[in-house]
Every structure is written in C-alpha cells, then in structure tokens.
Amino acid sequence: MSIDIRILDIICCPVTRLPIEAMSEAKLHELNACIRKSQIFDRNGTALEKELQEALITRDGKLAYPVENGIPVLLEGRGIDLLQMESL
C-alpha cells in the first residue's frame, strides 16, 4: 500500500462520516472485475474505465474511494457505491 496508513486515523468518508480503511485485495479484485466489464459508476454517474490499484472503503462496506499515486481521492462525486456490485 502506497498510502500512509497513519492518515486513516484522521480521515473519514465525506458522505457518511464513517471511518475508512484500506480495501482488501479480494474486494479490490472483485471491484476491478466489474470495472473491466464497464458496469461500475462513481457517484457523479461516470463509468469507471481504469482499474484501481488501491482503494479505501467505509467500515460499513458500502462506499469506496480511489487512491491515486498514494493520495486518497475523497471527493463525494468520486465515491463508488459498492451496492452496484451486488446487482451484477
């Protein structure tokens, strides 16, 4: 993981205010499989085209945020509703 894990103690989800943690490799693999099929959209409604190398996930497992070059992208519109994967 390229993100400094100490930062996870001070940041939270901008939508729910829940704590966030690193997404597991298994969940990231599952998300990337859906991205490859062009079936995942961010909260802005934009289809994700590029697989994620890293992501953060809310403790309730419902929202994820990409990590780009070691920097968490905690913008509401860039959040990914993981409930999309359940309907696929």
Backbone hydrogen bonds, N-H to C=O, Kabsch-Sander energy under -0.5 kcal/mol:
donor,donor_aa,acceptor,acceptor_aa,energy
5,I,3,I,-0.7
7,I,4,D,-1.9
8,L,5,I,-1.0
9,D,6,R,-1.3
10,I,7,I,-1.7
11,I,7,I,-1.1
13,C,18,L,-2.7
17,R,13,C,-1.7
20,I,11,I,-0.6
21,E,57,I,-2.4
23,M,55,A,-2.6
28,L,24,S,-2.5
29,H,25,E,-2.4
30,E,26,A,-2.1
31,L,27,K,-2.6
32,N,28,L,-2.7
33,A,29,H,-1.8
34,C,30,E,-1.5
35,I,31,L,-2.2
36,R,32,N,-2.5
37,K,33,A,-0.9
38,S,35,I,-2.1
39,Q,34,C,-2.1
42,D,46,T,-2.4
43,R,79,G,-2.1
44,N,77,G,-1.4
45,G,42,D,-2.2
48,L,40,I,-2.8
56,L,65,Y,-2.9
57,I,21,E,-2.9
58,T,63,L,-2.5
59,R,19,P,-2.1
61,G,58,T,-2.3
64,A,80,I,-1.9
65,Y,56,L,-2.6
67,V,54,E,-1.7
68,E,66,P,-0.5
68,E,71,I,-2.6
69,N,67,V,-0.5
71,I,68,E,-1.7
73,V,66,P,-2.8
74,L,72,P,-1.1
75,L,73,V,-0.9
78,R,75,L,-1.3
79,G,75,L,-0.7
79,G,76,E,-1.2
80,I,64,A,-2.6
81,D,41,F,-0.5
81,D,79,G,-0.5
82,L,62,K,-2.7
82,L,80,I,-0.8
83,L,62,K,-0.5
84,Q,81,D,-1.4
85,M,82,L,-1.2
86,E,82,L,-0.5
86,E,83,L,-0.7
87,S,83,L,-0.8
87,S,84,Q,-0.6
88,L,85,M,-0.9
